[in-house]
């Protein structure tokens, strides 16, 4: 006797995308919980349901327009009305071959992108890695730094966000690292040039930058320079406050 429960799939799955009513979408969200990105799951019932975009705006099911200040976490920098050439290129790629695993083959478009990156990067920087997300890129960077140097410690800033995966979350400095990712060894947090409750000494910005660098150098000396694999930092801190590093700070770190 077959005791397997019957699988029931809603016939409305076969309706064209865009035909579900706002009420039907809300009912589905209520009956089938899912998580949001860094927000309580229950909040899904209070966020707008987007239907399309127009330039820098998103439009919901009620026709309300929202100015997308973040470009969807910096993932939609061309806006939401893509040039026809971009749409055509994506459609052409999907029609010819939608996916090639990098360990099994190479495509012309990847070789072209790699060459373009090499041409515009400064100095002798080249040989790109092609991950699927920022967190994956940081995981790869940490792994490469540790393997290349033979060292273990990773310096990063309290006011920073590097991703939600294991090492990337441990490198993250803001509150999101509290959610289960403080057990990984070797991650050291530093104060960047933007403290909240104290000020670096100095009569001008250059002197304050030098004090911030002195503070970082002392921490490096106390941790042991021979134990540090890399310093992981954002040139412009995003989720931590949209902070642009002051002139001379990144140069001083290098």
DRENLONU-120501 format. One record per residue (C-alpha): residue in one letter; x, y, z. Coordinates in steps of 0.1 Angstrom, whole numbers, plus 5000, padded with zeros to 4 digits. Example, Ala and Ser with C-alpha at 12.3 -4.5 7.8 and 13.67 -1.06 7.14 Angstrom:
a512349555078s513749895071
% end
This chain:
x500050005000x501350344990x501350565021x503050865004x500951175007x499451314976x501351614962x498951894953x500152174931x497952484927x496752494890x497252874891x501052804889x500352744852x498753084847x501053344830x503253544854x501553874861x498053734862x497753664900x495653924917x497054124946x494753944970x495853604957x499553694962x498853814997x496953495006x499853284992x502353485013x500253425044x499853055038x503452985026x505853175049x509353275036x512153475049x513253825039x516753965037x517754095072x514154165082x511553965102x509753715081x506353855092x507354185076x506654025042x502954105047x503754485049x506154535020x504754634986x504454384958x506354514929x505154464893x507754654872x510254934871x510555264852x514055414852x514955474888x511455394901x509755074912x505955034908x503754814930x500354644923x498554964933x500455174908x502455354935x505955454924x509055424947x512355594940x514955324943x517655504962x519755184967x519555044931x518354724947x521354684970x523654814941x522454524918x520454734894x522855024886x521455074851x518055134866x514854944858x514455044821x517254844806x518654954772x517454724744x521054604738x521254464773x517854284770x518854144736x522254024749x520553844778x517953684755x520653584730x522753414758x519753234772x518853114737x522352984729x523552844762x522052954796x524852824819x528352684817x530152574848x533552724849x535252394857x533952234826x534152494799x534752854790x532553094769x533553384748x531553634769x533553534800x536853574782x535753914769x534754034804x538053914819x540054094792x538054414798x538554394835x542354354830x542454654807x540754894830x542154774864x545154984877x548654864878x549254494872x545954384887x544354104866x543253744868x539653784879x537453544899x533853524888x531553444918x527753484919x527553724949x529353964971x529553725000x530953454977x533553694964x534653774999x534753405008x537053354979x539253654988x539653535024x540453185012x543053314986x544653545011x545053275037x546353015012x548753254996x550253405028x550053105050x548553335077x545153325093x543953655107x541553885088x541254245098x538054425091x536054725105x533254745130x531254955106x531254715077x529154445060x530754175039x527953915035x525953655053x527953335047x530353185072x533653375068x532053685052x529653715082x532553675106x534353955088x531254175090x531454435117x527954555122x525054385142x524554115116x527653925128x525853855161x523553605144x525653295149x528953395131x531253495160x532653155166x535053155136x538553215147x540953465133x538653765126x539854095142x537754415142x539054765140x537755125143x537555295110x537855685106x534155725115x533655655152x530255735167x531155845202x534655985201x536856185178x540356135166x542756405178x543856665153x543357015141x542456915105x541356605085x544856505076x545956495113x542756295122x543456045094x546956005107x545655925142x543255665128x546155505109x548255515141x545455335160x545255075133x549055025132x549154975170x546454715167x548354535139x551554535161x549654395190x547954125169x551254035153x551954145117x553153795108x549753645117x547653875094x546553735060x544654035048x542854355056x539254345043x537554685038x535054875017x536355185000x532755315004x530955165034x527355095022x525054935047x527155075076x526255435067x527455525032x530855635044x533555745020x537055695033x538856035038x541756125016x544955955026x543355685047x543355395021x546755515009x548055495045x546755145049x548455025018
% end
